Amino acid sequence: MDSLTGFESAYVRASGDATSLSWADLVPNPNMIRWLETNRVEGANQRALVIGCGLGDDAEELARRGFATTAFDISPTAIQWCRRRFPDSGVRYAAADLFHIPGEWKASFDFVLESYTLQVLPAEIRRQAIPIIAGFVASGGTLLLIARSRDDDDPPGKSPWPLTREELSLFVASGLAEISFQDYMDDESPPVRRFMVMYQRKQ
Ligand SMILES: C[S@@+](CC[C@H](N)C(=O)[O-])C[C@H]1O[C@@H](n2cnc3c(N)ncnc32)[C@H](O)[C@@H]1O
């Protein structure tokens, strides 16, 4: 799917029925929940950013945990859908393209979630996206990345394209330190191989 136009079309076609959107589970990402619980993450006085937020479940979960949360997606229809689903939400939802982000978001978030958006971007675009994502993380802040994964020499396959360890090295080249790295099979049926990586920007 062409991320710049294809996702908006998919959300429009879905017409309020998420069952046609293969990625929309309408629950927070269980991998993120596990990570938040394991690391006893608390959101009070912390600013969070959710990249490619889709229908908003991860953003709502972070807000529920106390984060002052901003969430954006390239699809205006997805953002309208979030606002309809969560009319009393404290999340600041925005229709925005990762490649044209407001300047004030730079280095402004204590916690950044990137789950399942990089993997829908073709490899050459993904390489451009990684420094932008790293750039959202404030001094001392954390980035949690969750993505499909493969070995460096595995064929790329088809969209959603699993990421490689070599691609992830761009986060470190973009100024973040890798704090933890997991390469695991998740609980889906059938199980999906994923990376879950925690990065931090040193103070
Ligand atoms: C596979 S969906 C994942 C959505 C959500 N993160 C989830 O886990 O349910 C990928 C999302 O990234 C969004 N997206 C794709 N390209 C984008 C871009 N350049 N800027 C912002 N969002 C983008 C799509 O509209 C879509 O909602």
The ligand as an SDF file (V2000), in Angstrom:
LIG
                    3D

 27 29  0  0  0  0  0  0  0  0999 V2000
   -0.3150   -0.6230    9.9060 C   0  0  0  0  0  0  0  0  0  0  0  0
   -1.0910    0.8550   10.4180 S   0  0  0  0  0  0  0  0  0  0  0  0
   -0.7380    0.8060   12.1830 C   0  0  0  0  0  0  0  0  0  0  0  0
   -1.6150    1.7430   12.9600 C   0  0  0  0  0  0  0  0  0  0  0  0
   -1.3800    1.7260   14.4640 C   0  0  0  0  0  0  0  0  0  0  0  0
   -0.0230    2.1120   14.8040 N   0  0  0  0  0  0  0  0  0  0  0  0
   -1.7060    0.3650   15.0150 C   0  0  0  0  0  0  0  0  0  0  0  0
   -0.8000   -0.3140   15.5170 O   0  0  0  0  0  0  0  0  0  0  0  0
   -2.8770   -0.0350   14.9430 O   0  0  0  0  0  0  0  0  0  0  0  0
    0.0660    2.0970    9.8770 C   0  0  0  0  0  0  0  0  0  0  0  0
   -0.4420    3.5120   10.1270 C   0  0  0  0  0  0  0  0  0  0  0  0
    0.5610    4.4360    9.7370 O   0  0  0  0  0  0  0  0  0  0  0  0
   -0.0700    5.5260    9.0980 C   0  0  0  0  0  0  0  0  0  0  0  0
    0.9440    6.1650    8.2360 N   0  0  0  0  0  0  0  0  0  0  0  0
    1.4870    5.6730    7.0930 C   0  0  0  0  0  0  0  0  0  0  0  0
    2.3570    6.5430    6.5740 N   0  0  0  0  0  0  0  0  0  0  0  0
    2.3840    7.6110    7.4120 C   0  0  0  0  0  0  0  0  0  0  0  0
    3.0830    8.8460    7.4080 C   0  0  0  0  0  0  0  0  0  0  0  0
    3.9410    9.1620    6.4250 N   0  0  0  0  0  0  0  0  0  0  0  0
    2.8440    9.7310    8.4050 N   0  0  0  0  0  0  0  0  0  0  0  0
    1.9590    9.4270    9.3970 C   0  0  0  0  0  0  0  0  0  0  0  0
    1.2770    8.2720    9.4620 N   0  0  0  0  0  0  0  0  0  0  0  0
    1.4770    7.3690    8.4750 C   0  0  0  0  0  0  0  0  0  0  0  0
   -1.2210    4.8960    8.3380 C   0  0  0  0  0  0  0  0  0  0  0  0
   -2.2250    5.8150    7.9700 O   0  0  0  0  0  0  0  0  0  0  0  0
   -1.6910    3.8460    9.3370 C   0  0  0  0  0  0  0  0  0  0  0  0
   -2.6900    4.3320   10.2000 O   0  0  0  0  0  0  0  0  0  0  0  0
  1  2  1  0
  2  3  1  0
  2 10  1  0
  3  4  1  0
  4  5  1  0
  5  6  1  0
  5  7  1  0
  7  8  2  0
  7  9  1  0
 10 11  1  0
 11 12  1  0
 11 26  1  0
 12 13  1  0
 13 14  1  0
 13 24  1  0
 14 15  1  0
 14 23  1  0
 15 16  2  0
 16 17  1  0
 17 18  1  0
 17 23  2  0
 18 19  1  0
 18 20  2  0
 20 21  1  0
 21 22  2  0
 22 23  1  0
 24 25  1  0
 24 26  1  0
 26 27  1  0
M  CHG  2   2   1   9  -1
M  END
$$$$
